Amino acid sequence: MKAGDKIQIDFAGKKKDALVHEVHANTVYLKVDFEKDKGKIVKRKLNQISGKKK
């Protein structure tokens, strides 16, 4: 996984498309478009992300 990859994540029981913004040792920052907040940066632990590319 590297910056710029498009993946799908689970968010509130639904699948959301996300763009990998930054990758650190144990943390990943994702850019996700929500209905009322486009381009929001969401922080997740690396082990929580399945890493399924879109």
N, C-alpha and C positions, 0 to 999 in steps of 0.2 A: 504494500500500500504506500502510495506516495502522493504528494500534493497534485491536485488536478484530476484524480481518479473520481469517477462517479460510482457511488454505491447505494444500496438500499439499507435503511435502518428501521428498526421497530420503534415507533413513537406512539404512545397511548393506545397500544393495541392495533395500530395500523402501520402499513409500510409507507415510508417516506423516502423520496429521492434526495440524496445528499451529495455534495461536492466536498472532497477532502481539501481543507484549507491549509492546515499545518499538521505535521506528525512529529511527536516527541517520543521519548523513551517509553512512557506508559500512558500517554494521553494523546487523543486525536481531537482536533478542532474541525468541525464540519459546518459548512454553509448550507442552510436549509431554508426553503421558501415556505412560509406559513401563509395562511389566508390573509391575515392582517399585518404580517411582518415579513416582508420579502428580504432575503439575504441575511437572516439571523444566524449568528455564529453560536453553535451548540458544542459543548465540551463533553466528551465521553472517554471512558477508560478504554484502552486498547483491547483488553480481554472481553469487553461487553459487545464489541462490534464483530459481527460474523464475517464482514469483509467481502460480501458477495458483490462482485462488480456488476454493473448494469449493462 
